Amino acid sequence: MADAARLVVSELVTNTVLHSGASEINVRLARSTSRILIAVLDDGTWRDPAADLADLPENGWGLRLVQAGAVDCAVCPTQVGTLAWALLTSGPPDDGY
């Protein structure tokens, strides 16, 4: 799960840097025995990365990689920026969340 978490953090932060115009990025992690919740918050303006990179076949895979490795994930505009999050799990669910 550590490798998956590193990949998800990398992809979410990269998308923020490339697409939000944010001046501040916060990465938050919460974990239990079998789950990791990764949240990337920024103060930028959310734009759909796929719209920017639709014609470039080597780009646009980041969120797909996050979706493939996570049991749930989303990118949501907020009042002050954008929140991107992903939930990773290994083994049976626990009561930590």
ZIHUQUI-V51139 format. One record per residue. RES is the residue in one small letter. NEAR is the number of other C-alpha atoms within 12 Angstrom. Layout:
RES:NEAR  RES:NEAR
This chain:
m:20  a:17  d:14  a:26  a:32  r:22  l:26  v:39  v:36  s:25  e:33  l:41  v:33  t:28  n:39  t:38  v:26  l:26  h:27  s:31  g:19  a:25  s:18  e:19  i:27  n:24  v:27  r:22  l:21  a:21  r:23  s:19  t:18  s:20  r:28  i:35  l:31  i:37  a:33  v:38  l:34  d:34  d:24  g:28  t:27  w:29  r:23  d:21  p:27  a:21  a:13  d:17  l:18  a:13  d:11  l:12  p:10  e:10  n:20  g:24  w:22  g:26  l:31  r:22  l:23  v:34  q:24  a:19  g:27  a:27  v:23  d:23  c:26  a:22  v:30  c:22  p:22  t:15  q:13  v:18  g:26  t:35  l:33  a:39  w:37  a:40  l:34  l:37  t:27  s:21  g:13  p:12  p:16  d:14  d:10  g:14  y:15
